[in-house]
């Protein structure tokens, strides 16, 4: 009886040791605190502007970019995501009046191009339906940096960096414990004060055209991700 008891105790200790080793080397799904995604994103601005002097409306064209993001999970449901991506847009006015400088009263003015870098931090709520489908929603803030401006037909153009906000909805579909595909929709609210130096179009006399511009892009993304 004593030998049998010692044998059972030894077997139990062996099974417990093997179980602990397996748990230590094989992480469960909820052990992953970080996610990284790489998306292809369509950027569709919904722009509006109040343009001084020449009037008219602003036009900012669409673009397609790669986007990288990192997500940290505080709990199984709550996370924070940092979104990184930069995009180039061509800019022009529509139906502006150049009569004051001897031009047409209904003209489209080429204002060149500009790059936008809007790093965005989202606070997210994640949910799980079944084993593989994981939708989420998020809200957050961004700081948009405008750089590498090209002025088009004007002498110079400047954009003021600014804070904004946004929201997102999306979902992940697991391929394995670590890898998944992602579909994501974001709406960012971006605005800037623009100043156009058009003195070269006014015979060298000073002519500054101010504008308050809302870019407000919609971003539709599809990509792949990895947990770690």
C-alpha positions in Angstrom: 0.0 0.0 0.0 2.8 2.4 0.9 4.6 1.6 -2.4 1.3 2.3 -4.3 0.8 5.6 -2.5 4.4 6.7 -3.3 3.9 5.7 -6.9 0.7 7.7 -7.3 2.3 10.7 -5.6 5.2 10.5 -8.0 2.9 10.3 -11.0 0.9 13.3 -9.8 4.1 15.4 -9.4 5.3 14.4 -12.9 2.0 15.3 -14.5 1.9 18.6 -12.6 5.4 19.4 -13.7 4.7 18.6 -17.3 1.5 20.7 -17.2 3.3 23.7 -15.7 6.0 23.5 -18.3 3.4 23.4 -21.1 1.5 26.4 -19.7 4.8 28.3 -19.4 5.9 27.8 -23.0 2.5 27.9 -24.8 0.8 31.3 -24.3 -3.0 31.5 -24.4 -4.7 34.0 -26.7 -5.3 36.5 -23.8 -1.6 36.4 -22.9 -0.7 38.6 -25.9 -0.7 42.2 -24.8 0.4 43.8 -28.1 -0.9 43.8 -31.7 0.7 45.2 -34.8 -1.2 45.7 -38.1 -0.1 46.7 -41.6 -2.9 48.0 -43.7 -3.5 49.4 -47.1 -5.7 52.5 -46.7 -7.8 54.6 -49.0 -7.8 58.2 -47.8 -10.9 60.2 -49.0 -11.0 63.8 -47.7 -14.4 65.5 -47.1 -13.1 69.0 -47.4 -14.6 72.4 -46.9 -13.1 75.9 -46.6 -13.7 79.5 -46.0 -11.4 81.3 -48.5 -10.7 85.0 -48.2 -10.2 87.5 -51.0 -10.9 85.2 -54.0 -13.7 83.0 -52.5 -14.6 79.7 -53.9 -14.2 76.2 -52.4 -11.2 74.0 -51.7 -10.5 70.6 -53.3 -8.2 68.0 -51.8 -7.7 64.8 -53.8 -7.9 61.2 -52.6 -4.9 59.0 -52.0 -3.9 55.4 -51.1 -1.2 54.7 -48.5 0.3 52.0 -46.3 -0.5 52.4 -42.6 1.1 50.9 -39.5 -0.4 50.7 -36.1 0.4 49.3 -32.7 -2.2 48.3 -30.1 -1.7 47.6 -26.4 -4.4 45.7 -24.4 -4.9 46.8 -20.8 -7.5 44.1 -20.4 -9.2 41.6 -22.7 -11.6 44.3 -23.9 -9.9 47.7 -23.5 -6.9 48.8 -25.5 -5.1 51.8 -26.9 -4.0 52.0 -30.6 -1.3 54.3 -32.1 -1.9 54.8 -35.8 1.0 55.9 -38.0 0.7 57.0 -41.7 1.5 59.9 -44.0 -0.3 60.9 -47.1 0.3 63.4 -50.0 -2.6 65.4 -51.5 -2.9 67.8 -54.4 -4.8 71.0 -53.5 -6.7 73.5 -55.6 -9.6 75.9 -55.4 -12.9 75.6 -57.3 -14.9 78.6 -58.7 -12.7 81.3 -57.2 -12.8 84.9 -58.5 -9.5 86.4 -59.8 -11.2 89.5 -61.1 -9.4 91.7 -58.6 -6.1 90.8 -60.3 -7.3 90.9 -63.8 -8.2 87.2 -64.0 -11.5 85.3 -64.7 -14.4 85.5 -62.2 -14.8 81.7 -62.1 -11.4 79.9 -61.9 -9.8 76.8 -60.5 -6.5 77.7 -58.8 -3.7 75.2 -58.5 -2.3 75.3 -55.0 0.3 72.6 -55.4 0.5 69.7 -52.9 1.1 69.0 -49.3 1.9 66.0 -47.1 -0.1 65.2 -43.9 1.2 63.3 -41.0 -1.6 62.8 -38.4 -0.4 60.4 -35.7 -3.6 59.3 -33.9 -4.1 57.7 -30.5 -7.4 55.7 -30.2 -8.9 54.2 -27.0 -10.8 51.1 -28.0 -13.3 48.6 -26.8 -13.0 45.1 -28.2 -15.5 42.3 -28.1 -15.4 38.6 -29.3 -18.1 36.7 -31.1 -17.2 33.0 -31.3 -13.5 32.1 -31.6 -12.4 34.2 -34.5 -14.5 37.3 -35.1 -13.5 40.3 -32.9 -15.1 43.7 -33.7 -14.1 46.9 -32.0 -14.9 50.6 -31.7 -12.6 53.5 -30.8 -12.4 57.2 -30.2 -9.3 59.4 -30.0 -7.2 62.4 -30.8 -4.5 63.3 -33.3 -2.0 66.1 -34.0 -1.7 66.8 -37.8 1.6 68.0 -39.1 1.7 69.5 -42.6 5.0 69.4 -44.4 6.8 69.5 -47.8 4.4 72.1 -49.2 4.4 72.9 -52.9 2.7 76.2 -53.7 1.5 75.6 -57.3 0.9 78.9 -59.1 1.3 81.0 -56.0 4.6 82.3 -54.6 4.3 80.5 -51.3 1.8 78.6 -49.1 1.8 77.7 -45.4 -0.3 75.3 -43.4 -0.7 75.5 -39.6 -0.3 72.3 -37.6 -3.3 71.5 -35.4 -5.0 69.1 -33.0 -8.1 67.1 -34.1 -10.1 64.0 -33.1 -11.6 60.9 -34.7 -13.4 57.7 -34.3 -13.1 54.2 -35.8 -15.0 50.9 -36.2 -13.5 47.6 -37.4 -13.0 43.9 -36.8 -10.3 41.3 -36.7 -10.7 37.7 -38.0 -8.3 35.2 -36.5 -6.3 33.0 -38.8 -4.3 31.5 -35.9 -3.7 32.5 -32.3 -1.1 35.0 -33.5 -2.1 36.1 -37.0 -5.3 37.7 -38.2 -6.8 39.9 -41.0 -8.3 43.3 -40.3 -10.9 45.6 -41.8 -11.0 49.1 -40.4 -13.0 52.3 -41.0 -11.8 55.6 -39.5 -13.1 59.2 -39.6 -10.7 62.0 -38.7 -11.6 65.6 -38.2 -8.6 67.8 -39.3 -8.5 71.5 -39.8 -5.8 74.0 -40.6 -5.3 77.7 -41.2 -3.8 78.3 -44.7 -2.0 81.4 -45.9 -1.3 81.8 -49.6 1.3 84.4 -50.8 0.0 85.3 -54.2 2.1 88.5 -54.7 3.6 87.0 -57.9 0.1 87.0 -59.4 -0.5 90.6 -58.4 2.4 92.3 -60.1 4.7 91.9 -57.1 2.3 93.8 -54.8 1.5 92.1 -51.5 -1.5 89.8 -51.7 -2.1 87.3 -49.0 -5.1 84.9 -49.3 -6.2 83.4 -45.9 -8.3 80.3 -45.7 -9.7 78.1 -42.9 -9.7 74.6 -44.2 -11.4 71.4 -43.0 -9.9 68.2 -44.5 -11.9 65.6 -42.5 -10.7 62.4 -44.2 -12.4 59.1 -44.2 -10.0 56.2 -44.1 -10.9 52.7 -45.3 -8.3 50.0 -44.6 -7.7 46.3 -45.1 -4.6 44.5 -43.7 -3.0 41.8 -41.7 -1.9 41.7 -38.1 0.2 39.8 -35.6 0.0 39.5 -31.8 3.0 39.3 -29.6 
